[in-house]
């Protein structure tokens, strides 16, 4: 129950942040810039889907071999793979689904801007067209992304591991820290 509440709260906070950011940008920009913001939101959703699937399907053996050779990012990649359900939830469900929702709201904002700047424009037609384009780009991009993630999962996870390695080495920021290892309690022996 605690985990469900945490996912709900995190989703809520991220959705508010994404929505406020996109709404603020969309209100104060041109239609062209608003369309660019929409494209970035869709792209972030597709990339999040790729990352989530790559982490869920990557193998441990190549990362273990690289970690044994002390290749930067390999150990961090292993941490991602060990935490695959959690990482996939964050990227696929939280980021990906929020981007899908926010892209729809951004599309509505763009239609509203078009209607304000061009009186007499058929808002219903613009809405249908823009929603269709957003859906096609999102679904098509995610379909292509799934193929990329499945074919290149080990490489993608290693590249993500390199980013995490850099954050640890240069900023001291540890993401998905290794759990503390517990030692088995020593058994007392009676020596008399």
C-alpha positions in Angstrom: 0.0 0.0 0.0 2.9 2.3 0.8 4.5 1.8 -2.6 1.1 2.5 -4.3 0.8 5.7 -2.4 4.3 6.7 -3.3 3.7 6.0 -7.0 0.4 8.0 -6.8 2.1 11.0 -5.1 5.1 11.0 -7.4 2.9 10.8 -10.5 0.8 13.7 -9.2 3.8 15.9 -8.4 5.4 15.2 -11.8 2.2 15.7 -13.7 1.7 19.1 -12.0 5.3 20.1 -12.7 5.1 19.0 -16.4 1.7 20.6 -16.8 2.7 23.9 -15.2 5.9 24.1 -17.2 4.2 23.3 -20.5 1.2 25.6 -19.8 3.5 28.5 -18.9 5.6 28.0 -22.0 2.5 27.5 -24.3 0.7 30.6 -23.0 3.6 33.0 -23.8 4.9 31.7 -27.1 4.1 31.6 -30.7 2.2 28.7 -32.3 5.5 27.5 -33.9 7.3 27.5 -30.6 4.3 25.8 -28.9 4.4 23.1 -31.6 8.1 22.6 -30.9 7.4 22.2 -27.1 4.7 19.7 -28.0 7.2 17.8 -30.2 9.7 17.7 -27.3 7.1 16.4 -24.9 6.3 13.6 -27.3 10.0 12.8 -27.8 10.6 12.6 -24.1 7.7 10.2 -23.8 9.2 8.0 -26.5 12.7 8.1 -25.0 11.3 7.2 -21.6 9.6 4.2 -23.1 12.8 3.1 -24.8 14.7 3.4 -21.5 12.1 1.5 -19.5 12.0 -1.4 -22.0 15.8 -1.5 -22.5 16.4 -1.8 -18.7 13.7 -4.5 -18.4 15.2 -6.6 -21.2 19.0 -6.0 -20.8 21.2 -9.0 -19.8 23.4 -9.0 -16.8 26.2 -11.1 -18.4 27.6 -8.3 -20.6 27.4 -5.8 -17.8 29.0 -8.2 -15.4 31.9 -8.7 -17.8 32.4 -5.0 -18.2 32.1 -4.4 -14.5 34.9 -7.0 -13.9 37.1 -4.9 -16.2 36.1 -1.8 -14.3 34.5 -0.2 -17.4 32.9 3.1 -16.4 29.1 2.8 -16.2 29.0 -1.0 -16.1 28.4 -1.2 -12.4 25.7 1.5 -12.6 24.1 -0.3 -15.5 23.9 -3.4 -13.4 22.2 -1.4 -10.7 19.6 -0.4 -13.3 19.0 -4.0 -14.4 18.8 -5.2 -10.8 16.1 -2.6 -10.2 14.4 -3.1 -13.5 10.8 -3.2 -12.2 11.3 0.1 -10.4 13.2 1.7 -13.3 10.6 0.6 -15.8 7.8 1.9 -13.6 9.5 5.3 -13.4 10.2 5.6 -17.1 7.3 3.8 -18.8 4.5 4.6 -16.4 5.4 7.8 -14.7 7.4 9.8 -17.3 5.9 8.1 -20.4 2.3 8.3 -19.4 2.6 11.8 -18.0 4.1 12.9 -21.3 1.2 11.3 -23.1 -1.3 13.2 -21.0 0.5 16.5 -21.1 0.9 16.3 -24.9 -2.8 16.0 -25.2 -3.2 19.1 -23.0 -0.5 20.9 -25.0 -2.4 20.0 -28.2 -5.6 21.6 -26.8 -3.6 24.7 -25.9 -2.3 25.0 -29.4 -5.8 24.6 -30.9 -7.0 27.3 -28.5 -4.1 29.6 -29.7 -5.0 29.0 -33.3 -8.6 29.7 -32.7 -7.8 33.0 -31.0 -5.3 34.1 -33.7 -7.6 33.1 -36.6 -11.3 33.8 -35.9 -13.6 31.6 -37.9 -11.2 28.6 -37.9 -13.1 25.3 -37.3 -11.9 24.4 -33.8 -13.4 20.9 -34.0 -11.5 20.1 -37.2 -8.2 21.4 -35.8 -8.7 19.4 -32.6 -9.4 16.2 -34.5 -6.4 16.7 -36.7 -4.0 17.7 -33.9 -5.1 14.8 -31.6 -4.7 12.4 -34.5 -1.1 13.7 -35.3 -0.2 13.5 -31.6 -1.5 9.9 -31.3 0.2 8.8 -34.6 3.6 10.3 -33.5 3.4 8.9 -30.0 2.3 5.4 -31.0 4.5 5.2 -34.1 7.5 6.6 -32.1 7.0 4.1 -29.3 6.6 1.2 -31.8 9.9 2.2 -33.4 11.4 2.8 -30.0 10.5 -0.7 -28.8 12.4 -2.3 -31.6 15.4 -0.1 -30.9 15.2 -0.9 -27.1 14.9 -4.7 -27.7 17.8 -4.8 -30.2 20.1 -2.5 -28.3 19.1 -3.0 -24.7 22.6 -3.8 -23.4 24.2 -0.8 -25.2 21.4 1.5 -24.0 21.7 0.4 -20.4 25.5 0.8 -20.5 25.1 4.3 -21.9 22.7 5.1 -19.1 25.2 3.6 -16.7 27.8 6.0 -18.0 25.6 8.9 -17.3 25.0 7.7 -13.8 28.8 7.0 -13.4 29.5 10.6 -14.5 26.9 12.0 -12.0 28.5 9.9 -9.2 32.1 10.8 -10.1 31.7 14.5 -10.9 28.7 15.6 -8.8 28.6 13.0 -6.0 25.0 12.2 -6.9 24.2 8.5 -6.4 21.1 7.2 -8.1 19.8 3.8 -7.1 22.4 3.2 -4.5 23.4 -0.4 -3.7 21.7 -1.7 -0.7 23.9 -2.1 2.3 25.0 -5.7 2.5 24.1 -7.5 5.7 26.5 -9.8 7.3 25.3 -13.0 8.7 25.5 -12.9 12.5 28.5 -14.8 13.8 27.7 -17.9 15.6 29.2 -18.2 19.0 31.2 -21.2 19.7 31.7 -22.5 23.2 35.3 -23.3 23.8 35.8 -24.8 27.2 
